[in-house]
Amino acid sequence: MRLSRLAPIALLLMAAAPAPAQDFLSPLEDMVDALADELAPRRTAPAEEARDESGSPPPVPLQRPGEIDEGEADAPEEAMPLPRPRPDEEPEAAPEEPANEEEEAPAAMETPEADGGEQQPSAGPEPPRVYQAACPAVLTGLVEAQALPPIDEDGCAERSPLSVTGVLVNGRMVPLSAPATLNCQMASALPQWAATVDGYLSSREDTRLSQIVVGTSYACRPRNNAQGADISEHGFANALDVVGLALEDGRTISLEADWMPANAAEGRLLRFAHGAACSGFTTVLGPEANAQHEDHLHLDLGCHGAACIARLCE
């Protein structure tokens, strides 16, 4: 019989019996204590307690109802671990401290300064690129020239101007007295005209061209410099003024000095050059056209007539 079953019976008998009977029950109390001592070693020690040197678990002292083990009373309560947050309940990150405004502010754009210490103004947006065209006469070697930047000036314009320095004449390059700014069409028309004049000199004067003396090529101005007139063909790099011809025999013939007399060798040469130009250009104006052209031949490829095939030769 277990102690828990005997204790209530013993307590009941002691309460019901008179005082002399309590002496009679004292042997019963001794028997209850003996049974308690006998049952105490039968309790199983917890698995985690260490065994003694003999290999048997240490005896567990009997704890009466209502008693609290001193070790348990003194032991502090273990803090319960907090549950892990669910994946959808991640703790909010601590707000970041705002960075220093001085560190975040972008560095000011430095502008190179001139030698005098003044700040240079920033360059504006680049203008749109104008795609230029190559000139076949330059590609085939009929014309010696260099490409120039596009022209766009007060209504005057040319997308692909050339700086012409020489033309191929009967197998040799004849230079211009100064670079002429021309468009491809004007530059391409020069070699044939110069070759015709060179052939005349070879057959009639026993000499050849050594140089073409030129005046105005590109110039942004009205026709005949008249205020209010249309822009001259010079304003489109579409005209060239020829003021004379240099020959291999050493002579230099100019229109201002040698146009007259007409029956002189020099006069005949200049009139031949004027007539030959009328077959290769749409506009040819010489000393007999007006006072503005008394010292040069004006050559251009301006449009005349509805189909641009009419010619003006004066």
Residue pairs with C-beta under 8 A, 6 or more apart in sequence:
1 35
2 39
3 32
3 35
3 36
3 39
6 32
6 35
7 32
10 25
10 28
10 29
10 32
13 25
13 28
14 22
14 25
17 24
17 25
36 62
37 62
39 62
40 59
40 60
40 61
40 62
41 59
43 60
43 62
44 57
45 57
45 58
45 60
49 57
49 58
51 57
51 58
52 58
63 69
85 91
111 119
111 120
111 122
112 120
113 119
113 120
114 120
130 150
130 152
130 159
132 147
132 150
132 159
132 160
133 159
133 160
133 184
134 160
135 143
135 145
135 160
135 162
135 184
135 187
135 188
136 184
136 188
137 143
137 184
137 187
137 188
137 191
138 144
138 145
138 162
138 184
138 187
141 168
142 167
142 168
142 188
142 191
143 162
143 164
143 166
143 167
143 168
143 187
143 188
143 190
143 191
144 164
144 165
144 166
144 167
144 168
144 173
144 175
145 162
145 163
145 164
145 165
145 182
145 187
146 162
146 163
146 165
147 160
147 161
147 162
147 163
148 161
148 162
148 163
148 181
149 161
150 157
150 158
150 159
150 160
150 161
151 157
151 158
151 159
151 161
151 218
151 237
153 220
154 220
155 220
155 231
155 235
156 218
156 220
156 231
156 235
156 236
157 236
158 183
158 218
158 236
158 237
158 238
160 183
160 184
161 181
161 182
161 183
161 218
161 237
162 181
162 182
162 183
162 184
162 187
162 237
163 179
163 180
163 181
164 176
164 179
164 180
164 181
164 182
164 187
164 190
164 217
165 175
165 176
165 179
166 173
166 174
166 175
166 176
167 173
167 174
167 176
167 187
167 190
167 191
167 194
167 212
168 174
168 191
169 191
169 194
169 195
169 198
169 209
170 195
170 198
170 199
170 202
170 208
174 194
174 198
174 209
174 210
174 211
174 212
175 211
175 212
176 211
176 212
176 214
177 211
177 212
177 213
177 214
177 246
178 214
180 214
180 217
180 240
181 217
181 218
181 237
182 217
182 218
182 237
182 238
182 240
183 236
183 237
183 238
185 238
185 301
186 237
186 238
186 239
186 240
186 299
186 300
186 301
189 280
189 281
189 299
189 301
190 212
190 240
192 280
193 273
193 276
193 277
193 280
193 281
193 299
194 209
194 212
196 276
197 209
197 245
197 269
197 272
197 273
197 276
198 208
198 209
200 269
200 272
200 273
200 276
201 207
201 208
201 209
201 247
201 269
202 208
204 268
204 269
205 247
205 249
205 265
205 269
206 249
207 247
207 248
207 249
207 251
208 247
208 248
209 245
209 246
209 247
209 248
210 246
210 247
210 248
211 245
211 246
212 242
212 245
212 246
213 242
213 243
213 244
213 245
213 246
213 252
213 254
214 240
214 241
214 242
214 243
215 241
215 242
215 243
215 296
216 234
216 239
216 240
216 241
217 234
217 237
217 239
217 240
217 241
218 234
218 235
218 237
219 232
219 234
219 235
220 231
220 234
220 235
221 231
221 232
221 234
221 235
222 228
222 229
222 230
222 231
222 232
223 229
223 230
223 231
223 232
224 232
224 290
224 292
225 292
232 239
233 239
233 283
233 300
233 301
233 302
234 300
238 300
238 301
238 302
239 283
239 298
239 299
239 300
239 301
239 302
240 299
240 300
241 296
241 297
241 298
241 299
242 255
242 273
242 296
242 297
242 299
243 254
243 255
243 256
243 295
243 296
243 297
244 252
244 253
244 254
244 255
244 258
245 252
245 253
245 269
245 270
245 273
246 252
246 253
247 253
251 266
253 266
253 269
253 270
254 295
255 270
255 286
255 287
255 294
255 295
255 296
255 297
256 287
256 294
256 295
256 296
258 264
258 266
258 267
258 270
259 267
259 270
259 271
259 286
259 287
259 294
260 267
261 267
262 268
262 271
273 297
274 284
274 286
274 297
274 313
275 313
277 284
277 297
277 299
277 313
278 284
278 311
278 313
281 299
281 300
281 301
281 311
282 300
282 301
282 302
282 303
282 304
282 308
282 310
282 311
282 312
283 298
283 299
283 300
283 301
283 302
283 304
283 311
283 312
283 313
284 297
284 298
284 299
284 311
284 312
284 313
284 314
285 293
285 297
285 298
285 312
285 314
286 293
286 296
286 297
286 298
286 314
287 293
287 294
287 295
288 314
289 298
289 314
290 314
304 310
304 311
304 312
